[in-house]
Amino acid sequence: MGRGSAGAAFALAAALWLFGLVPAARPPLASDGAAPRSGPARLLFGGTLDPNRADAATLEVLPGIGPVRAAAIVAARCERTFRSVSELRRVPGIGPRTLERIAPALAVTGAPARCVQ
């Protein structure tokens, strides 16, 4: 399995998972022209996640981030807010290769951190 097909498989799995999260009352329409404001669905619309605001379940949709690393990100931001995406390197288990894979899906917005573990 090549690198591209693994990425495509992840994208398909993420899309199928995310469609289950869309509220039944009013699903976001493609004609709205706006990305969802929060949650993992932002990634489907080209948006980014803020590692200071996303909950552990949302962080798990990132490639290479499972429940343990997601919890470590939340714990690290409770100790000290991330000022940039590169500061995720201080999280145990996130090295340069993992950071390279997840960085395009992340952006630090400057909003206050959510410290809910």
PDB file as gemmi writes it, atoms N, CA and C in Angstrom:
CRYST1    1.000    1.000    1.000  90.00  90.00  90.00 P 1                      
ATOM      1  N   MET A   1       0.853  -1.166   0.000  1.00  0.00           N  
ATOM      2  CA  MET A   1       0.000   0.000   0.000  1.00  0.00           C  
ATOM      3  C   MET A   1       0.903   1.234   0.000  1.00  0.00           C  
ATOM      4  N   GLY A   2       0.734   2.114  -0.963  1.00  0.00           N  
ATOM      5  CA  GLY A   2       1.576   3.292  -1.068  1.00  0.00           C  
ATOM      6  C   GLY A   2       1.156   4.376  -0.099  1.00  0.00           C  
ATOM      7  N   ARG A   3       1.978   5.372   0.014  1.00  0.00           N  
ATOM      8  CA  ARG A   3       1.710   6.456   0.950  1.00  0.00           C  
ATOM      9  C   ARG A   3       0.432   7.207   0.594  1.00  0.00           C  
ATOM     10  N   GLY A   4       0.206   7.395  -0.708  1.00  0.00           N  
ATOM     11  CA  GLY A   4      -0.990   8.113  -1.149  1.00  0.00           C  
ATOM     12  C   GLY A   4      -2.268   7.356  -0.841  1.00  0.00           C  
ATOM     13  N   SER A   5      -2.252   6.028  -1.016  1.00  0.00           N  
ATOM     14  CA  SER A   5      -3.462   5.258  -0.759  1.00  0.00           C  
ATOM     15  C   SER A   5      -3.774   5.193   0.733  1.00  0.00           C  
ATOM     16  N   ALA A   6      -2.768   5.248   1.584  1.00  0.00           N  
ATOM     17  CA  ALA A   6      -3.014   5.288   3.025  1.00  0.00           C  
ATOM     18  C   ALA A   6      -3.694   6.604   3.393  1.00  0.00           C  
ATOM     19  N   GLY A   7      -3.249   7.698   2.784  1.00  0.00           N  
ATOM     20  CA  GLY A   7      -3.870   8.997   3.037  1.00  0.00           C  
ATOM     21  C   GLY A   7      -5.304   9.031   2.533  1.00  0.00           C  
ATOM     22  N   ALA A   8      -5.541   8.428   1.367  1.00  0.00           N  
ATOM     23  CA  ALA A   8      -6.895   8.384   0.824  1.00  0.00           C  
ATOM     24  C   ALA A   8      -7.799   7.528   1.703  1.00  0.00           C  
ATOM     25  N   ALA A   9      -7.271   6.425   2.204  1.00  0.00           N  
ATOM     26  CA  ALA A   9      -8.052   5.560   3.087  1.00  0.00           C  
ATOM     27  C   ALA A   9      -8.397   6.289   4.376  1.00  0.00           C  
ATOM     28  N   PHE A  10      -7.440   7.040   4.920  1.00  0.00           N  
ATOM     29  CA  PHE A  10      -7.704   7.812   6.135  1.00  0.00           C  
ATOM     30  C   PHE A  10      -8.765   8.870   5.871  1.00  0.00           C  
ATOM     31  N   ALA A  11      -8.672   9.557   4.743  1.00  0.00           N  
ATOM     32  CA  ALA A  11      -9.640  10.604   4.418  1.00  0.00           C  
ATOM     33  C   ALA A  11     -11.043  10.019   4.285  1.00  0.00           C  
ATOM     34  N   LEU A  12     -11.146   8.857   3.643  1.00  0.00           N  
ATOM     35  CA  LEU A  12     -12.443   8.212   3.494  1.00  0.00           C  
ATOM     36  C   LEU A  12     -12.997   7.799   4.854  1.00  0.00           C  
ATOM     37  N   ALA A  13     -12.149   7.189   5.691  1.00  0.00           N  
ATOM     38  CA  ALA A  13     -12.594   6.771   7.022  1.00  0.00           C  
ATOM     39  C   ALA A  13     -13.028   7.980   7.848  1.00  0.00           C  
ATOM     40  N   ALA A  14     -12.267   9.058   7.774  1.00  0.00           N  
ATOM     41  CA  ALA A  14     -12.615  10.274   8.521  1.00  0.00           C  
ATOM     42  C   ALA A  14     -13.933  10.848   8.027  1.00  0.00           C  
ATOM     43  N   ALA A  15     -14.131  10.861   6.707  1.00  0.00           N  
ATOM     44  CA  ALA A  15     -15.371  11.399   6.146  1.00  0.00           C  
ATOM     45  C   ALA A  15     -16.569  10.572   6.595  1.00  0.00           C  
ATOM     46  N   LEU A  16     -16.448   9.259   6.562  1.00  0.00           N  
ATOM     47  CA  LEU A  16     -17.549   8.403   6.987  1.00  0.00           C  
ATOM     48  C   LEU A  16     -17.855   8.608   8.467  1.00  0.00           C  
ATOM     49  N   TRP A  17     -16.820   8.758   9.274  1.00  0.00           N  
ATOM     50  CA  TRP A  17     -17.005   8.985  10.699  1.00  0.00           C  
ATOM     51  C   TRP A  17     -17.668  10.343  10.942  1.00  0.00           C  
ATOM     52  N   LEU A  18     -17.217  11.358  10.202  1.00  0.00           N  
ATOM     53  CA  LEU A  18     -17.725  12.708  10.408  1.00  0.00           C  
ATOM     54  C   LEU A  18     -19.187  12.843  10.001  1.00  0.00           C  
ATOM     55  N   PHE A  19     -19.598  12.128   8.966  1.00  0.00           N  
ATOM     56  CA  PHE A  19     -20.992  12.238   8.548  1.00  0.00           C  
ATOM     57  C   PHE A  19     -21.935  11.779   9.649  1.00  0.00           C  
ATOM     58  N   GLY A  20     -21.482  10.910  10.510  1.00  0.00           N  
ATOM     59  CA  GLY A  20     -22.288  10.490  11.642  1.00  0.00           C  
ATOM     60  C   GLY A  20     -22.409  11.560  12.703  1.00  0.00           C  
ATOM     61  N   LEU A  21     -21.536  12.588  12.655  1.00  0.00           N  
ATOM     62  CA  LEU A  21     -21.554  13.652  13.658  1.00  0.00           C  
ATOM     63  C   LEU A  21     -22.398  14.851  13.249  1.00  0.00           C  
ATOM     64  N   VAL A  22     -22.835  14.904  11.998  1.00  0.00           N  
ATOM     65  CA  VAL A  22     -23.599  16.054  11.518  1.00  0.00           C  
ATOM     66  C   VAL A  22     -24.974  16.043  12.179  1.00  0.00           C  
ATOM     67  N   PRO A  23     -25.371  17.153  12.810  1.00  0.00           N  
ATOM     68  CA  PRO A  23     -26.678  17.193  13.467  1.00  0.00           C  
ATOM     69  C   PRO A  23     -27.809  16.977  12.467  1.00  0.00           C  
ATOM     70  N   ALA A  24     -28.845  16.280  12.881  1.00  0.00           N  
ATOM     71  CA  ALA A  24     -29.957  15.983  11.991  1.00  0.00           C  
ATOM     72  C   ALA A  24     -30.805  17.218  11.716  1.00  0.00           C  
ATOM     73  N   ALA A  25     -30.832  18.172  12.639  1.00  0.00           N  
ATOM     74  CA  ALA A  25     -31.694  19.336  12.481  1.00  0.00           C  
ATOM     75  C   ALA A  25     -31.317  20.179  11.270  1.00  0.00           C  
ATOM     76  N   ARG A  26     -30.058  20.488  11.100  1.00  0.00           N  
ATOM     77  CA  ARG A  26     -29.641  21.306   9.972  1.00  0.00           C  
ATOM     78  C   ARG A  26     -28.212  20.951   9.587  1.00  0.00           C  
ATOM     79  N   PRO A  27     -28.056  20.040   8.657  1.00  0.00           N  
ATOM     80  CA  PRO A  27     -26.706  19.696   8.229  1.00  0.00           C  
ATOM     81  C   PRO A  27     -26.093  20.847   7.446  1.00  0.00           C  
ATOM     82  N   PRO A  28     -24.759  21.029   7.538  1.00  0.00           N  
ATOM     83  CA  PRO A  28     -24.142  22.096   6.764  1.00  0.00           C  
ATOM     84  C   PRO A  28     -24.287  21.799   5.280  1.00  0.00           C  
ATOM     85  N   LEU A  29     -24.698  22.796   4.530  1.00  0.00           N  
ATOM     86  CA  LEU A  29     -24.886  22.644   3.100  1.00  0.00           C  
ATOM     87  C   LEU A  29     -23.674  23.162   2.347  1.00  0.00           C  
ATOM     88  N   ALA A  30     -23.369  22.517   1.229  1.00  0.00           N  
ATOM     89  CA  ALA A  30     -22.250  22.975   0.401  1.00  0.00           C  
ATOM     90  C   ALA A  30     -22.520  24.380  -0.108  1.00  0.00           C  
ATOM     91  N   SER A  31     -23.809  24.718  -0.278  1.00  0.00           N  
ATOM     92  CA  SER A  31     -24.151  26.042  -0.792  1.00  0.00           C  
ATOM     93  C   SER A  31     -23.973  27.139   0.249  1.00  0.00           C  
ATOM     94  N   ASP A  32     -23.793  26.758   1.536  1.00  0.00           N  
ATOM     95  CA  ASP A  32     -23.594  27.768   2.581  1.00  0.00           C  
ATOM     96  C   ASP A  32     -22.333  28.578   2.320  1.00  0.00           C  
ATOM     97  N   GLY A  33     -21.315  27.924   1.749  1.00  0.00           N  
ATOM     98  CA  GLY A  33     -20.071  28.622   1.453  1.00  0.00           C  
ATOM     99  C   GLY A  33     -19.179  28.838   2.663  1.00  0.00           C  
ATOM    100  N   ALA A  34     -19.551  28.300   3.807  1.00  0.00           N  
ATOM    101  CA  ALA A  34     -18.743  28.493   5.007  1.00  0.00           C  
ATOM    102  C   ALA A  34     -18.432  27.149   5.639  1.00  0.00           C  
ATOM    103  N   ALA A  35     -17.229  27.040   6.165  1.00  0.00           N  
ATOM    104  CA  ALA A  35     -16.825  25.823   6.862  1.00  0.00           C  
ATOM    105  C   ALA A  35     -17.474  25.797   8.240  1.00  0.00           C  
ATOM    106  N   PRO A  36     -17.709  24.610   8.778  1.00  0.00           N  
ATOM    107  CA  PRO A  36     -18.206  24.537  10.150  1.00  0.00           C  
ATOM    108  C   PRO A  36     -17.242  25.260  11.084  1.00  0.00           C  
ATOM    109  N   ARG A  37     -17.751  25.854  12.125  1.00  0.00           N  
ATOM    110  CA  ARG A  37     -16.916  26.645  13.024  1.00  0.00           C  
ATOM    111  C   ARG A  37     -16.123  25.801  14.007  1.00  0.00           C  
ATOM    112  N   SER A  38     -16.568  24.595  14.291  1.00  0.00           N  
ATOM    113  CA  SER A  38     -15.848  23.775  15.258  1.00  0.00           C  
ATOM    114  C   SER A  38     -15.956  22.312  14.890  1.00  0.00           C  
ATOM    115  N   GLY A  39     -15.153  21.506  15.582  1.00  0.00           N  
ATOM    116  CA  GLY A  39     -15.204  20.065  15.403  1.00  0.00           C  
ATOM    117  C   GLY A  39     -14.396  19.573  14.221  1.00  0.00           C  
ATOM    118  N   PRO A  40     -14.310  18.264  14.104  1.00  0.00           N  
ATOM    119  CA  PRO A  40     -13.484  17.673  13.060  1.00  0.00           C  
ATOM    120  C   PRO A  40     -14.008  17.906  11.653  1.00  0.00           C  
ATOM    121  N   ALA A  41     -15.272  18.262  11.496  1.00  0.00           N  
ATOM    122  CA  ALA A  41     -15.815  18.519  10.164  1.00  0.00           C  
ATOM    123  C   ALA A  41     -15.105  19.684   9.482  1.00  0.00           C  
ATOM    124  N   ARG A  42     -14.479  20.568  10.257  1.00  0.00           N  
ATOM    125  CA  ARG A  42     -13.732  21.694   9.676  1.00  0.00           C  
ATOM    126  C   ARG A  42     -12.687  21.203   8.679  1.00  0.00           C  
ATOM    127  N   LEU A  43     -12.079  20.053   8.975  1.00  0.00           N  
ATOM    128  CA  LEU A  43     -11.024  19.532   8.108  1.00  0.00           C  
ATOM    129  C   LEU A  43     -11.551  19.164   6.734  1.00  0.00           C  
ATOM    130  N   LEU A  44     -12.798  18.717   6.650  1.00  0.00           N  
ATOM    131  CA  LEU A  44     -13.390  18.371   5.359  1.00  0.00           C  
ATOM    132  C   LEU A  44     -13.587  19.590   4.476  1.00  0.00           C  
ATOM    133  N   PHE A  45     -13.706  20.754   5.070  1.00  0.00           N  
ATOM    134  CA  PHE A  45     -13.942  21.983   4.339  1.00  0.00           C  
ATOM    135  C   PHE A  45     -12.689  22.837   4.220  1.00  0.00           C  
ATOM    136  N   GLY A  46     -11.529  22.238   4.477  1.00  0.00           N  
ATOM    137  CA  GLY A  46     -10.267  22.970   4.351  1.00  0.00           C  
ATOM    138  C   GLY A  46      -9.930  23.826   5.551  1.00  0.00           C  
ATOM    139  N   GLY A  47     -10.687  23.707   6.609  1.00  0.00           N  
ATOM    140  CA  GLY A  47     -10.409  24.469   7.818  1.00  0.00           C  
ATOM    141  C   GLY A  47      -9.303  23.809   8.631  1.00  0.00           C  
ATOM    142  N   THR A  48      -8.988  24.406   9.748  1.00  0.00           N  
ATOM    143  CA  THR A  48      -7.951  23.873  10.633  1.00  0.00           C  
ATOM    144  C   THR A  48      -8.513  23.743  12.047  1.00  0.00           C  
ATOM    145  N   LEU A  49      -7.806  22.982  12.851  1.00  0.00           N  
ATOM    146  CA  LEU A  49      -8.153  22.819  14.255  1.00  0.00           C  
ATOM    147  C   LEU A  49      -7.156  23.589  15.101  1.00  0.00           C  
ATOM    148  N   ASP A  50      -7.624  24.159  16.189  1.00  0.00           N  
ATOM    149  CA  ASP A  50      -6.741  24.837  17.129  1.00  0.00           C  
ATOM    150  C   ASP A  50      -6.398  23.843  18.236  1.00  0.00           C  
ATOM    151  N   PRO A  51      -5.127  23.471  18.386  1.00  0.00           N  
ATOM    152  CA  PRO A  51      -4.771  22.500  19.424  1.00  0.00           C  
ATOM    153  C   PRO A  51      -5.051  23.005  20.835  1.00  0.00           C  
ATOM    154  N   ASN A  52      -5.261  24.305  20.996  1.00  0.00           N  
ATOM    155  CA  ASN A  52      -5.608  24.857  22.302  1.00  0.00           C  
ATOM    156  C   ASN A  52      -7.105  24.749  22.601  1.00  0.00           C  
ATOM    157  N   ARG A  53      -7.914  24.509  21.582  1.00  0.00           N  
ATOM    158  CA  ARG A  53      -9.365  24.502  21.763  1.00  0.00           C  
ATOM    159  C   ARG A  53     -10.023  23.152  21.488  1.00  0.00           C  
ATOM    160  N   ALA A  54      -9.423  22.322  20.637  1.00  0.00           N  
ATOM    161  CA  ALA A  54     -10.046  21.053  20.240  1.00  0.00           C  
ATOM    162  C   ALA A  54     -10.041  20.059  21.393  1.00  0.00           C  
ATOM    163  N   ASP A  55     -11.121  19.310  21.515  1.00  0.00           N  
ATOM    164  CA  ASP A  55     -11.151  18.278  22.554  1.00  0.00           C  
ATOM    165  C   ASP A  55     -10.379  17.048  22.078  1.00  0.00           C  
ATOM    166  N   ALA A  56     -10.144  16.123  22.985  1.00  0.00           N  
ATOM    167  CA  ALA A  56      -9.332  14.946  22.668  1.00  0.00           C  
ATOM    168  C   ALA A  56      -9.942  14.126  21.542  1.00  0.00           C  
ATOM    169  N   ALA A  57     -11.253  13.960  21.526  1.00  0.00           N  
ATOM    170  CA  ALA A  57     -11.904  13.177  20.471  1.00  0.00           C  
ATOM    171  C   ALA A  57     -11.687  13.817  19.103  1.00  0.00           C  
ATOM    172  N   THR A  58     -11.726  15.126  19.036  1.00  0.00           N  
ATOM    173  CA  THR A  58     -11.500  15.824  17.776  1.00  0.00           C  
ATOM    174  C   THR A  58     -10.054  15.676  17.330  1.00  0.00           C  
ATOM    175  N   LEU A  59      -9.114  15.769  18.263  1.00  0.00           N  
ATOM    176  CA  LEU A  59      -7.696  15.636  17.914  1.00  0.00           C  
ATOM    177  C   LEU A  59      -7.370  14.250  17.376  1.00  0.00           C  
ATOM    178  N   GLU A  60      -8.154  13.253  17.738  1.00  0.00           N  
ATOM    179  CA  GLU A  60      -7.909  11.892  17.285  1.00  0.00           C  
ATOM    180  C   GLU A  60      -8.108  11.700  15.785  1.00  0.00           C  
ATOM    181  N   VAL A  61      -8.756  12.629  15.106  1.00  0.00           N  
ATOM    182  CA  VAL A  61      -8.934  12.485  13.658  1.00  0.00           C  
ATOM    183  C   VAL A  61      -7.654  12.842  12.901  1.00  0.00           C  
ATOM    184  N   LEU A  62      -6.700  13.432  13.580  1.00  0.00           N  
ATOM    185  CA  LEU A  62      -5.432  13.785  12.935  1.00  0.00           C  
ATOM    186  C   LEU A  62      -4.604  12.525  12.693  1.00  0.00           C  
ATOM    187  N   PRO A  63      -3.869  12.466  11.584  1.00  0.00           N  
ATOM    188  CA  PRO A  63      -3.071  11.265  11.289  1.00  0.00           C  
ATOM    189  C   PRO A  63      -1.984  11.041  12.339  1.00  0.00           C  
ATOM    190  N   GLY A  64      -1.938   9.832  12.871  1.00  0.00           N  
ATOM    191  CA  GLY A  64      -0.930   9.473  13.856  1.00  0.00           C  
ATOM    192  C   GLY A  64      -1.277   9.866  15.280  1.00  0.00           C  
ATOM    193  N   ILE A  65      -2.465  10.441  15.477  1.00  0.00           N  
ATOM    194  CA  ILE A  65      -2.882  10.859  16.822  1.00  0.00           C  
ATOM    195  C   ILE A  65      -4.018   9.939  17.275  1.00  0.00           C  
ATOM    196  N   GLY A  66      -3.719   9.135  18.278  1.00  0.00           N  
ATOM    197  CA  GLY A  66      -4.719   8.249  18.862  1.00  0.00           C  
ATOM    198  C   GLY A  66      -5.153   8.796  20.206  1.00  0.00           C  
ATOM    199  N   PRO A  67      -5.859   8.000  20.975  1.00  0.00           N  
ATOM    200  CA  PRO A  67      -6.364   8.468  22.266  1.00  0.00           C  
ATOM    201  C   PRO A  67      -5.269   8.897  23.237  1.00  0.00           C  
ATOM    202  N   VAL A  68      -4.149   8.193  23.256  1.00  0.00           N  
ATOM    203  CA  VAL A  68      -3.074   8.512  24.204  1.00  0.00           C  
ATOM    204  C   VAL A  68      -2.417   9.847  23.842  1.00  0.00           C  
ATOM    205  N   ARG A  69      -2.090  10.027  22.568  1.00  0.00           N  
ATOM    206  CA  ARG A  69      -1.462  11.299  22.165  1.00  0.00           C  
ATOM    207  C   ARG A  69      -2.444  12.461  22.267  1.00  0.00           C  
ATOM    208  N   ALA A  70      -3.707  12.228  21.954  1.00  0.00           N  
ATOM    209  CA  ALA A  70      -4.707  13.288  22.086  1.00  0.00           C  
ATOM    210  C   ALA A  70      -4.809  13.737  23.544  1.00  0.00           C  
ATOM    211  N   ALA A  71      -4.825  12.782  24.466  1.00  0.00           N  
ATOM    212  CA  ALA A  71      -4.870  13.120  25.891  1.00  0.00           C  
ATOM    213  C   ALA A  71      -3.598  13.851  26.314  1.00  0.00           C  
ATOM    214  N   ALA A  72      -2.465  13.476  25.734  1.00  0.00           N  
ATOM    215  CA  ALA A  72      -1.199  14.150  26.055  1.00  0.00           C  
ATOM    216  C   ALA A  72      -1.211  15.594  25.561  1.00  0.00           C  
ATOM    217  N   ILE A  73      -1.824  15.841  24.402  1.00  0.00           N  
ATOM    218  CA  ILE A  73      -1.930  17.216  23.886  1.00  0.00           C  
ATOM    219  C   ILE A  73      -2.782  18.051  24.831  1.00  0.00           C  
ATOM    220  N   VAL A  74      -3.908  17.501  25.260  1.00  0.00           N  
ATOM    221  CA  VAL A  74      -4.794  18.226  26.182  1.00  0.00           C  
ATOM    222  C   VAL A  74      -4.072  18.510  27.502  1.00  0.00           C  
ATOM    223  N   ALA A  75      -3.349  17.515  28.021  1.00  0.00           N  
ATOM    224  CA  ALA A  75      -2.616  17.713  29.278  1.00  0.00           C  
ATOM    225  C   ALA A  75      -1.530  18.773  29.126  1.00  0.00           C  
ATOM    226  N   ALA A  76      -0.832  18.759  27.986  1.00  0.00           N  
ATOM    227  CA  ALA A  76       0.252  19.731  27.759  1.00  0.00           C  
ATOM    228  C   ALA A  76      -0.291  21.147  27.662  1.00  0.00           C  
ATOM    229  N   ARG A  77      -1.438  21.318  27.015  1.00  0.00           N  
ATOM    230  CA  ARG A  77      -1.986  22.678  26.890  1.00  0.00           C  
ATOM    231  C   ARG A  77      -2.539  23.175  28.212  1.00  0.00           C  
ATOM    232  N   CYS A  78      -2.906  22.254  29.115  1.00  0.00           N  
ATOM    233  CA  CYS A  78      -3.362  22.667  30.450  1.00  0.00           C  
ATOM    234  C   CYS A  78      -2.188  23.194  31.275  1.00  0.00           C  
ATOM    235  N   GLU A  79      -1.005  22.641  31.019  1.00  0.00           N  
ATOM    236  CA  GLU A  79       0.196  23.130  31.707  1.00  0.00           C  
ATOM    237  C   GLU A  79       0.653  24.473  31.133  1.00  0.00           C  
ATOM    238  N   ARG A  80       0.641  24.562  29.802  1.00  0.00           N  
ATOM    239  CA  ARG A  80       1.090  25.788  29.129  1.00  0.00           C  
ATOM    240  C   ARG A  80       0.470  25.823  27.735  1.00  0.00           C  
ATOM    241  N   THR A  81      -0.195  26.926  27.419  1.00  0.00           N  
ATOM    242  CA  THR A  81      -0.855  27.101  26.133  1.00  0.00           C  
ATOM    243  C   THR A  81       0.152  27.037  24.996  1.00  0.00           C  
ATOM    244  N   PHE A  82      -0.259  26.429  23.883  1.00  0.00           N  
ATOM    245  CA  PHE A  82       0.582  26.410  22.689  1.00  0.00           C  
ATOM    246  C   PHE A  82       0.520  27.781  22.026  1.00  0.00           C  
ATOM    247  N   ARG A  83       1.676  28.373  21.761  1.00  0.00           N  
ATOM    248  CA  ARG A  83       1.728  29.658  21.069  1.00  0.00           C  
ATOM    249  C   ARG A  83       1.887  29.481  19.573  1.00  0.00           C  
ATOM    250  N   SER A  84       2.321  28.291  19.144  1.00  0.00           N  
ATOM    251  CA  SER A  84       2.448  27.977  17.720  1.00  0.00           C  
ATOM    252  C   SER A  84       2.293  26.468  17.555  1.00  0.00           C  
ATOM    253  N   VAL A  85       2.043  26.054  16.339  1.00  0.00           N  
ATOM    254  CA  VAL A  85       1.886  24.626  16.057  1.00  0.00           C  
ATOM    255  C   VAL A  85       3.176  23.877  16.361  1.00  0.00           C  
ATOM    256  N   SER A  86       4.310  24.504  16.119  1.00  0.00           N  
ATOM    257  CA  SER A  86       5.595  23.833  16.360  1.00  0.00           C  
ATOM    258  C   SER A  86       5.810  23.481  17.834  1.00  0.00           C  
ATOM    259  N   GLU A  87       5.116  24.154  18.737  1.00  0.00           N  
ATOM    260  CA  GLU A  87       5.246  23.852  20.163  1.00  0.00           C  
ATOM    261  C   GLU A  87       4.638  22.500  20.536  1.00  0.00           C  
ATOM    262  N   LEU A  88       3.925  21.867  19.628  1.00  0.00           N  
ATOM    263  CA  LEU A  88       3.414  20.527  19.910  1.00  0.00           C  
ATOM    264  C   LEU A  88       4.542  19.520  20.048  1.00  0.00           C  
ATOM    265  N   ARG A  89       5.744  19.893  19.654  1.00  0.00           N  
ATOM    266  CA  ARG A  89       6.904  19.008  19.823  1.00  0.00           C  
ATOM    267  C   ARG A  89       7.165  18.689  21.291  1.00  0.00           C  
ATOM    268  N   ARG A  90       6.693  19.537  22.207  1.00  0.00           N  
ATOM    269  CA  ARG A  90       6.918  19.266  23.631  1.00  0.00           C  
ATOM    270  C   ARG A  90       5.976  18.197  24.174  1.00  0.00           C  
ATOM    271  N   VAL A  91       5.022  17.755  23.362  1.00  0.00           N  
ATOM    272  CA  VAL A  91       4.106  16.694  23.779  1.00  0.00           C  
ATOM    273  C   VAL A  91       4.796  15.346  23.585  1.00  0.00           C  
ATOM    274  N   PRO A  92       4.827  14.508  24.616  1.00  0.00           N  
ATOM    275  CA  PRO A  92       5.449  13.186  24.469  1.00  0.00           C  
ATOM    276  C   PRO A  92       4.791  12.401  23.332  1.00  0.00           C  
ATOM    277  N   GLY A  93       5.628  11.842  22.463  1.00  0.00           N  
ATOM    278  CA  GLY A  93       5.133  11.048  21.345  1.00  0.00           C  
ATOM    279  C   GLY A  93       4.959  11.810  20.059  1.00  0.00           C  
ATOM    280  N   ILE A  94       5.134  13.126  20.093  1.00  0.00           N  
ATOM    281  CA  ILE A  94       5.035  13.914  18.860  1.00  0.00           C  
ATOM    282  C   ILE A  94       6.430  14.376  18.489  1.00  0.00           C  
ATOM    283  N   GLY A  95       6.950  13.755  17.461  1.00  0.00           N  
ATOM    284  CA  GLY A  95       8.269  14.091  16.947  1.00  0.00           C  
ATOM    285  C   GLY A  95       8.150  14.874  15.664  1.00  0.00           C  
ATOM    286  N   PRO A  96       9.269  15.085  14.980  1.00  0.00           N  
ATOM    287  CA  PRO A  96       9.245  15.897  13.762  1.00  0.00           C  
ATOM    288  C   PRO A  96       8.375  15.301  12.653  1.00  0.00           C  
ATOM    289  N   ARG A  97       8.370  13.989  12.505  1.00  0.00           N  
ATOM    290  CA  ARG A  97       7.577  13.381  11.426  1.00  0.00           C  
ATOM    291  C   ARG A  97       6.080  13.493  11.700  1.00  0.00           C  
ATOM    292  N   THR A  98       5.686  13.248  12.937  1.00  0.00           N  
ATOM    293  CA  THR A  98       4.267  13.377  13.284  1.00  0.00           C  
ATOM    294  C   THR A  98       3.831  14.827  13.129  1.00  0.00           C  
ATOM    295  N   LEU A  99       4.645  15.750  13.605  1.00  0.00           N  
ATOM    296  CA  LEU A  99       4.319  17.164  13.491  1.00  0.00           C  
ATOM    297  C   LEU A  99       4.190  17.572  12.025  1.00  0.00           C  
ATOM    298  N   GLU A 100       5.053  17.059  11.187  1.00  0.00           N  
ATOM    299  CA  GLU A 100       4.998  17.368   9.751  1.00  0.00           C  
ATOM    300  C   GLU A 100       3.673  16.899   9.148  1.00  0.00           C  
ATOM    301  N   ARG A 101       3.174  15.741   9.605  1.00  0.00           N  
ATOM    302  CA  ARG A 101       1.911  15.210   9.071  1.00  0.00           C  
ATOM    303  C   ARG A 101       0.697  15.985   9.560  1.00  0.00           C  
ATOM    304  N   ILE A 102       0.712  16.438  10.801  1.00  0.00           N  
ATOM    305  CA  ILE A 102      -0.484  17.070  11.356  1.00  0.00           C  
ATOM    306  C   ILE A 102      -0.499  18.592  11.228  1.00  0.00           C  
ATOM    307  N   ALA A 103       0.657  19.201  11.013  1.00  0.00           N  
ATOM    308  CA  ALA A 103       0.744  20.665  10.971  1.00  0.00           C  
ATOM    309  C   ALA A 103      -0.209  21.321   9.973  1.00  0.00           C  
ATOM    310  N   PRO A 104      -0.391  20.775   8.762  1.00  0.00           N  
ATOM    311  CA  PRO A 104      -1.311  21.443   7.827  1.00  0.00           C  
ATOM    312  C   PRO A 104      -2.758  21.507   8.318  1.00  0.00           C  
ATOM    313  N   ALA A 105      -3.138  20.643   9.240  1.00  0.00           N  
ATOM    314  CA  ALA A 105      -4.510  20.624   9.742  1.00  0.00           C  
ATOM    315  C   ALA A 105      -4.675  21.445  11.014  1.00  0.00           C  
ATOM    316  N   LEU A 106      -3.605  22.084  11.488  1.00  0.00           N  
ATOM    317  CA  LEU A 106      -3.644  22.824  12.742  1.00  0.00           C  
ATOM    318  C   LEU A 106      -3.314  24.297  12.548  1.00  0.00           C  
ATOM    319  N   ALA A 107      -3.865  25.114  13.410  1.00  0.00           N  
ATOM    320  CA  ALA A 107      -3.531  26.538  13.465  1.00  0.00           C  
ATOM    321  C   ALA A 107      -3.836  27.034  14.868  1.00  0.00           C  
ATOM    322  N   VAL A 108      -2.902  27.739  15.458  1.00  0.00           N  
ATOM    323  CA  VAL A 108      -3.110  28.342  16.770  1.00  0.00           C  
ATOM    324  C   VAL A 108      -3.729  29.711  16.539  1.00  0.00           C  
ATOM    325  N   THR A 109      -4.936  29.909  17.050  1.00  0.00           N  
ATOM    326  CA  THR A 109      -5.667  31.139  16.779  1.00  0.00           C  
ATOM    327  C   THR A 109      -5.470  32.211  17.836  1.00  0.00           C  
ATOM    328  N   GLY A 110      -4.898  31.856  18.957  1.00  0.00           N  
ATOM    329  CA  GLY A 110      -4.721  32.837  20.023  1.00  0.00           C  
ATOM    330  C   GLY A 110      -5.880  32.837  21.002  1.00  0.00           C  
ATOM    331  N   ALA A 111      -6.903  32.024  20.710  1.00  0.00           N  
ATOM    332  CA  ALA A 111      -8.040  31.923  21.633  1.00  0.00           C  
ATOM    333  C   ALA A 111      -7.582  31.222  22.905  1.00  0.00           C  
ATOM    334  N   PRO A 112      -8.225  31.509  24.029  1.00  0.00           N  
ATOM    335  CA  PRO A 112      -7.816  30.862  25.274  1.00  0.00           C  
ATOM    336  C   PRO A 112      -7.959  29.350  25.196  1.00  0.00           C  
ATOM    337  N   ALA A 113      -7.073  28.667  25.864  1.00  0.00           N  
ATOM    338  CA  ALA A 113      -7.067  27.208  25.859  1.00  0.00           C  
ATOM    339  C   ALA A 113      -8.243  26.657  26.661  1.00  0.00           C  
ATOM    340  N   ARG A 114      -8.750  25.517  26.207  1.00  0.00           N  
ATOM    341  CA  ARG A 114      -9.754  24.777  26.972  1.00  0.00           C  
ATOM    342  C   ARG A 114      -9.003  23.729  27.769  1.00  0.00           C  
ATOM    343  N   CYS A 115      -9.092  23.807  29.055  1.00  0.00           N  
ATOM    344  CA  CYS A 115      -8.348  22.886  29.903  1.00  0.00           C  
ATOM    345  C   CYS A 115      -9.292  21.887  30.553  1.00  0.00           C  
ATOM    346  N   VAL A 116      -9.976  21.125  29.703  1.00  0.00           N  
ATOM    347  CA  VAL A 116     -10.902  20.097  30.171  1.00  0.00           C  
ATOM    348  C   VAL A 116     -10.294  18.759  29.840  1.00  0.00           C  
ATOM    349  N   GLN A 117      -9.992  17.977  30.886  1.00  0.00           N  
ATOM    350  CA  GLN A 117      -9.333  16.681  30.635  1.00  0.00           C  
ATOM    351  C   GLN A 117     -10.275  15.558  30.737  1.00  0.00           C  
TER     352      GLN A 117                                                      
END                                                                             
